[in-house]
Amino acid sequence: MYGAQLIEALHRRGPQLEFFGVGGDRMRAAGCDTVVDAKDLSVVGITEILSHLPKIYGLYQHLIKEADKRRPDLAIVIDSPAFNWRVARQMKKRGILVVYYVAPQFWAWRQGRVRLLRDYIDKALVIFPFEENFYRERGVDATFVGHPLADLAQPGIGRNDYAAQFHLDAAKYWITLMPGSRVKEVRMNLPTILEAAAELGPDYEFLLPVAPTLERTFLRNLIGQQSVTLVPESLPALRHSRAGIIASGTATVEAAMMRTPFVMVYRVSSLTYLLGKPRVKVPHFAMVNLIAGEQVVPELVQHDFTAANVAAKLREILLEGAARDRMLEGLTRVKGKLNPPRNESAGETPQAPADRAAEIILDLASTWRARSMAEAR
């Protein structure tokens, strides 16, 4: 999604540009020749990745060979640090300008790896307000461009039309279930989420948006006979839901943008948790809590992630009251922090994060090209 937004923003400024690389359906639709499908790199966890290493290494080699054949002017790597810093290193060796968009969360763990960005990245475009100082203090040229979800428009479809489209009871409260976008994390998270839904009972409608990286049949097999409605997109579901049960990740920011109160949940394998927990350097897991600098939403991780705990926390925010009001106020504050401040008196106009990123990238490329030509002379 972030890649597609950026491609569209770059195309508006340079329609002659061509793109190739790693991506999915949205990047293909935006005009990227995806020589590697992002689905094939969709693995989460320390131990879980081991069995996939040969396949991932093969895809990495294929991408580098394509780069050697096509000789790009610029490389933009997006998130996925374990894969992308290696791509960045190879591009840097070839004298190609490298930009990191959606920089790695090295502030959360493995902070020593910031040196990889210093060594192989020419510019980091970060999407959280606290990241710019973190990276700049460690010698990385970083600029906060805003979060790609910060300017999300409210879905156009009304609640009653949405209910009719998906055969939902508009008189009930709806709860959106978002167990993750990767098969492994869905297997770890969804069964307990479904138990919590069962504990809440039939007075609610449960919606599960199908991530582009997942198959509906896979989700249907996990859901079984339980009453859960699969829907194609997350934003309308969140917008019209009373609350959500959301796995840690980008979906928590989507919920904040839709001002939907939620409980954050997550589980990984016991070994991954044992190996990873001592390395975590941040006080919160949920992205909205990190952005707010305080706990806005409850976090139920690993052993705390039980159906009883989820149902209890959800009941606190389903009904009108102080707990729900506090969370809504917190989500509003988070949304306000996801765009850089602008000087309106100086005539600065609002820009979408992808447009800011595109402007910086093209200015950087122009400067790089001019310098290269001067050196050649």
C-alpha positions as CSV (number, residue, x, y, z in Angstrom):
1,M,0.0,0.0,0.0
2,Y,2.8,2.5,0.9
3,G,4.7,1.6,-2.2
4,A,1.6,2.1,-4.4
5,Q,1.0,5.5,-2.8
6,L,4.6,6.5,-3.4
7,I,4.6,5.3,-7.1
8,E,1.4,7.3,-7.8
9,A,2.9,10.4,-6.2
10,L,6.1,10.0,-8.2
11,H,4.2,9.5,-11.4
12,R,2.3,12.8,-10.9
13,R,5.7,14.5,-10.9
14,G,7.5,12.4,-13.5
15,P,5.1,10.4,-15.7
16,Q,8.0,9.0,-17.6
17,L,9.4,7.1,-14.6
18,E,9.5,3.3,-14.7
19,F,9.4,1.0,-11.6
20,F,10.3,-2.6,-10.9
21,G,10.9,-4.6,-7.8
22,V,9.2,-6.3,-4.9
23,G,5.4,-5.7,-4.4
24,G,1.9,-6.9,-4.5
25,D,-1.4,-6.2,-6.2
26,R,-1.6,-2.5,-5.3
27,M,2.0,-1.8,-6.6
28,R,1.2,-3.7,-9.8
29,A,-1.9,-1.6,-10.3
30,A,0.1,1.6,-9.7
31,G,2.5,0.6,-12.5
32,C,5.3,-1.4,-10.9
33,D,6.7,-4.5,-12.6
34,T,6.9,-6.8,-9.6
35,V,9.7,-9.2,-10.4
36,V,9.3,-10.6,-6.8
37,D,5.8,-11.0,-5.2
38,A,5.6,-9.6,-1.7
39,K,3.5,-12.6,-0.7
40,D,6.6,-14.8,-1.1
41,L,8.4,-12.8,1.6
42,S,5.6,-12.7,4.1
43,V,7.2,-14.4,7.1
44,V,7.1,-13.2,10.7
45,G,9.2,-14.3,13.7
46,I,12.8,-15.3,14.5
47,T,12.4,-19.0,14.4
48,E,9.7,-19.0,11.8
49,I,11.9,-17.5,9.1
50,L,14.6,-20.3,9.2
51,S,12.7,-22.8,7.1
52,H,12.0,-20.1,4.5
53,L,15.6,-18.8,4.1
54,P,16.5,-20.8,1.0
55,K,13.4,-19.5,-0.9
56,I,13.9,-15.9,0.3
57,Y,17.6,-16.0,-0.7
58,G,16.7,-17.2,-4.1
59,L,14.2,-14.3,-4.5
60,Y,16.8,-11.9,-3.3
61,Q,19.3,-13.1,-5.9
62,H,16.7,-12.8,-8.6
63,L,16.0,-9.2,-7.6
64,I,19.7,-8.3,-7.7
65,K,20.1,-9.9,-11.1
66,E,17.1,-7.9,-12.4
67,A,18.7,-4.7,-11.0
68,D,22.0,-5.6,-12.8
69,K,20.1,-6.1,-16.0
70,R,17.9,-3.0,-15.8
71,R,20.5,-0.6,-14.1
72,P,18.1,1.6,-12.1
73,D,18.9,5.2,-11.3
74,L,17.4,5.0,-7.9
75,A,16.5,2.3,-5.3
76,I,13.7,2.8,-2.8
77,V,13.5,0.2,-0.1
78,I,10.3,0.0,2.1
79,D,10.3,-1.5,5.6
80,S,11.3,-5.3,5.8
81,P,14.8,-4.5,7.1
82,A,16.1,-8.1,7.2
83,F,15.7,-8.3,3.4
84,N,16.0,-4.7,2.4
85,W,19.3,-3.7,4.1
86,R,20.9,-6.4,2.0
87,V,19.3,-5.0,-1.1
88,A,20.4,-1.5,-0.1
89,R,24.0,-2.8,0.4
90,Q,24.1,-4.3,-3.1
91,M,22.6,-1.1,-4.7
92,K,25.1,1.1,-2.8
93,K,28.0,-1.1,-4.1
94,R,26.8,-0.4,-7.6
95,G,26.8,3.4,-7.1
96,I,23.0,3.6,-7.0
97,L,21.3,6.2,-4.8
98,V,19.3,4.5,-2.0
99,V,16.3,5.9,-0.1
100,Y,14.7,4.1,2.8
101,Y,10.9,4.8,3.0
102,V,9.3,3.5,6.2
103,A,12.6,3.0,8.0
104,P,13.3,-0.1,10.1
105,Q,12.1,0.1,13.7
106,F,15.6,-0.2,15.1
107,W,14.5,2.1,17.9
108,A,12.4,-0.8,19.2
109,W,15.1,-3.4,19.2
110,R,18.6,-4.1,17.8
111,Q,19.5,-0.4,18.0
112,G,23.1,-1.2,17.0
113,R,21.9,-2.0,13.5
114,V,21.4,1.7,12.8
115,R,24.9,1.5,11.4
116,L,23.5,-0.4,8.4
117,L,21.5,2.7,7.5
118,R,24.6,4.9,7.9
119,D,26.6,2.7,5.7
120,Y,24.1,1.9,2.9
121,I,21.3,4.5,2.9
122,D,21.6,8.0,1.4
123,K,18.3,9.2,2.8
124,A,15.7,7.8,5.3
125,L,12.1,9.0,5.1
126,V,10.4,8.1,8.4
127,I,6.7,7.9,9.2
128,F,6.6,8.4,13.0
129,P,7.3,11.7,14.6
130,F,9.9,10.4,17.2
131,E,12.0,8.6,14.5
132,E,13.6,11.6,12.9
133,N,15.5,12.6,16.1
134,F,16.4,9.0,16.8
135,Y,18.0,8.5,13.5
136,R,19.6,11.9,13.2
137,E,21.2,11.5,16.6
138,R,22.9,8.4,15.2
139,G,24.2,9.9,12.1
140,V,21.4,9.0,9.6
141,D,20.0,11.7,7.3
142,A,16.3,11.3,8.2
143,T,13.2,13.4,7.5
144,F,9.8,12.8,9.0
145,V,7.3,13.0,6.1
146,G,4.2,11.8,7.9
147,H,2.5,8.5,8.2
148,P,1.0,7.2,4.9
149,L,-2.3,6.6,6.7
150,A,-2.5,10.1,8.2
151,D,-4.8,11.5,5.5
152,L,-7.1,8.5,5.1
153,A,-10.5,9.6,3.9
154,Q,-13.5,8.3,5.6
155,P,-15.2,5.5,3.6
156,G,-18.0,6.8,1.4
157,I,-20.4,3.9,2.1
158,G,-23.0,4.5,4.9
159,R,-23.6,2.0,7.7
160,N,-27.1,0.9,6.4
161,D,-25.8,0.4,2.9
162,Y,-22.8,-1.5,4.2
163,A,-25.1,-3.7,6.4
164,A,-27.3,-4.5,3.3
165,Q,-24.3,-5.3,1.2
166,F,-22.9,-7.8,3.7
167,H,-26.1,-9.0,5.3
168,L,-25.3,-7.5,8.7
169,D,-27.8,-6.5,11.4
170,A,-27.5,-2.7,11.6
171,A,-29.3,-2.7,15.0
172,K,-26.4,-4.6,16.6
173,Y,-23.0,-3.3,17.6
174,W,-20.2,-4.5,15.2
175,I,-16.8,-5.6,16.2
176,T,-13.9,-5.8,13.7
177,L,-11.4,-8.7,14.0
178,M,-8.0,-8.2,12.5
179,P,-5.7,-11.1,13.4
180,G,-2.8,-10.0,11.1
181,S,-1.8,-10.3,7.4
182,R,0.5,-13.3,7.4
183,V,-0.6,-16.9,7.6
184,K,1.6,-17.7,10.6
185,E,0.5,-14.8,12.7
186,V,-3.2,-15.5,11.9
187,R,-2.8,-19.1,13.0
188,M,-1.3,-17.8,16.3
189,N,-3.9,-15.0,16.9
190,L,-7.2,-15.8,15.3
191,P,-8.3,-18.8,17.4
192,T,-8.1,-16.8,20.7
193,I,-9.8,-13.8,19.0
194,L,-12.6,-16.2,18.0
195,E,-12.9,-17.5,21.5
196,A,-13.2,-13.9,22.8
197,A,-15.9,-13.3,20.2
198,A,-17.8,-16.4,21.3
199,E,-17.5,-15.2,24.9
200,L,-19.0,-11.8,24.0
201,G,-22.0,-13.7,22.5
202,P,-24.6,-13.3,19.7
203,D,-25.5,-9.7,20.5
204,Y,-22.7,-8.5,18.3
205,E,-21.8,-8.8,14.6
206,F,-18.2,-9.8,13.9
207,L,-16.4,-8.6,10.8
208,L,-13.1,-9.9,9.5
209,P,-11.4,-7.9,6.7
210,V,-9.5,-10.2,4.4
211,A,-5.9,-9.0,4.0
212,P,-4.6,-9.1,0.4
213,T,-1.9,-11.6,1.5
214,L,-4.5,-14.1,2.8
215,E,-6.9,-16.6,1.1
216,R,-10.6,-16.5,2.1
217,T,-10.7,-20.4,2.2
218,F,-7.8,-20.4,4.7
219,L,-9.8,-18.0,7.0
220,R,-13.0,-19.9,6.5
221,N,-11.4,-23.1,7.6
222,L,-10.1,-21.4,10.8
223,I,-13.5,-19.8,11.5
224,G,-15.5,-23.0,11.0
225,Q,-19.1,-22.6,12.0
226,Q,-18.7,-19.4,14.1
227,S,-20.7,-16.4,12.9
228,V,-18.1,-14.1,11.4
229,T,-18.6,-12.1,8.2
230,L,-15.6,-11.8,5.9
231,V,-15.4,-8.4,4.2
232,P,-12.9,-7.2,1.5
233,E,-11.6,-4.0,3.1
234,S,-10.6,-2.9,6.6
235,L,-11.5,0.8,6.6
236,P,-15.3,0.6,6.1
237,A,-15.4,-2.3,8.6
238,L,-13.5,-0.2,11.2
239,R,-15.4,3.0,10.5
240,H,-18.7,1.4,11.2
241,S,-17.7,-0.9,14.1
242,R,-18.2,-0.1,17.7
243,A,-14.8,-1.6,18.6
244,G,-12.1,-3.9,17.3
245,I,-9.7,-6.7,18.3
246,I,-6.6,-5.8,16.4
247,A,-3.2,-7.6,16.1
248,S,-0.2,-5.4,16.6
249,G,0.9,-3.7,13.4
250,T,-0.3,-1.2,10.8
251,A,-3.9,-2.2,11.5
252,T,-3.7,-0.4,14.9
253,V,-2.9,2.9,13.1
254,E,-5.8,2.2,10.6
255,A,-8.2,1.8,13.6
256,A,-6.9,5.1,15.1
257,M,-7.5,6.9,11.9
258,M,-11.1,5.6,11.9
259,R,-11.4,6.5,15.6
260,T,-12.4,3.0,16.4
261,P,-11.6,1.9,20.0
262,F,-9.8,-1.4,20.1
263,V,-7.9,-3.9,22.1
264,M,-4.4,-4.8,20.8
265,V,-3.4,-8.4,20.8
266,Y,-0.4,-10.5,19.6
267,R,1.2,-13.8,20.0
268,V,4.3,-15.4,18.5
269,S,5.9,-18.8,19.1
270,S,7.3,-19.4,22.6
271,L,10.9,-19.5,21.4
272,T,10.5,-16.3,19.3
273,Y,9.1,-14.5,22.3
274,L,11.9,-15.9,24.6
275,L,14.6,-14.7,22.2
276,G,13.0,-11.4,21.3
277,K,11.6,-10.0,24.5
278,P,15.0,-9.1,26.1
279,R,15.9,-7.2,23.0
280,V,12.8,-5.0,23.0
281,K,13.8,-1.4,24.0
282,V,10.4,0.3,24.0
283,P,7.7,0.6,26.7
284,H,4.8,-0.3,24.5
285,F,4.0,-2.8,21.7
286,A,1.0,-1.0,20.1
287,M,2.1,1.7,17.6
288,V,-0.6,4.1,18.7
289,N,0.7,3.9,22.3
290,L,4.3,4.6,21.0
291,I,3.1,7.6,19.0
292,A,1.1,8.9,22.0
293,G,3.9,8.3,24.5
294,E,1.4,6.7,26.8
295,Q,-1.0,3.8,26.9
296,V,-4.1,4.7,24.9
297,V,-5.2,1.2,24.1
298,P,-4.7,-2.0,26.2
299,E,-2.0,-4.4,25.0
300,L,-2.6,-8.2,25.5
301,V,0.6,-10.0,24.4
302,Q,1.6,-13.6,24.6
303,H,0.5,-15.1,28.0
304,D,-1.8,-12.1,28.7
305,F,-3.6,-12.7,25.4
306,T,-6.5,-14.9,26.6
307,A,-10.1,-14.9,25.5
308,A,-11.2,-13.9,28.9
309,N,-8.8,-10.9,29.0
310,V,-9.8,-9.7,25.6
311,A,-13.5,-9.9,26.3
312,A,-13.1,-8.1,29.6
313,K,-11.1,-5.2,28.1
314,L,-13.5,-5.0,25.2
315,R,-16.5,-4.7,27.5
316,E,-14.9,-1.7,29.1
317,I,-15.0,0.3,25.8
318,L,-18.1,-1.0,24.1
319,L,-20.5,1.0,26.3
320,E,-20.5,4.8,26.7
321,G,-18.5,5.9,29.6
322,A,-15.1,7.3,30.8
323,A,-13.0,4.4,29.5
324,R,-14.4,4.8,26.0
325,D,-14.2,8.6,26.0
326,R,-10.5,8.5,27.2
327,M,-9.6,6.1,24.4
328,L,-11.3,8.2,21.7
329,E,-9.5,11.3,23.0
330,G,-6.2,9.4,22.8
331,L,-6.8,8.2,19.3
332,T,-7.6,11.7,18.2
333,R,-4.3,12.9,19.7
334,V,-2.5,10.1,17.8
335,K,-4.0,11.1,14.5
336,G,-2.9,14.7,15.1
337,K,0.7,13.6,15.5
338,L,1.0,11.7,12.3
339,N,1.6,14.7,10.0
340,P,4.6,17.1,10.3
341,P,3.7,20.6,11.6
342,R,3.5,23.2,8.9
343,N,3.9,26.9,9.0
344,E,0.6,28.2,7.6
345,S,1.7,31.9,8.0
346,A,4.6,31.1,5.6
347,G,2.2,29.8,3.0
348,E,2.9,26.1,3.6
349,T,0.1,24.1,2.1
350,P,-1.0,20.6,3.3
351,Q,0.7,17.7,1.5
352,A,0.0,14.0,1.7
353,P,3.0,12.0,3.2
354,A,3.6,10.2,-0.1
355,D,3.7,13.6,-1.9
356,R,6.3,14.9,0.6
357,A,8.3,11.7,0.1
358,A,8.1,11.9,-3.7
359,E,9.2,15.6,-3.7
360,I,12.3,14.8,-1.5
361,I,13.2,11.7,-3.6
362,L,13.1,13.6,-6.9
363,D,15.0,16.6,-5.5
364,L,17.6,14.1,-4.1
365,A,17.8,12.3,-7.4
366,S,18.3,15.6,-9.3
367,T,21.1,16.7,-7.0
368,W,22.7,13.3,-7.3
369,R,22.6,13.3,-11.1
370,A,24.0,16.9,-11.3
371,R,26.9,15.9,-9.0
372,S,27.6,12.7,-10.9
373,M,27.7,14.6,-14.2
374,A,30.1,17.3,-12.7
375,E,32.4,14.6,-11.4
376,A,32.4,12.8,-14.8
377,R,33.5,16.1,-16.5
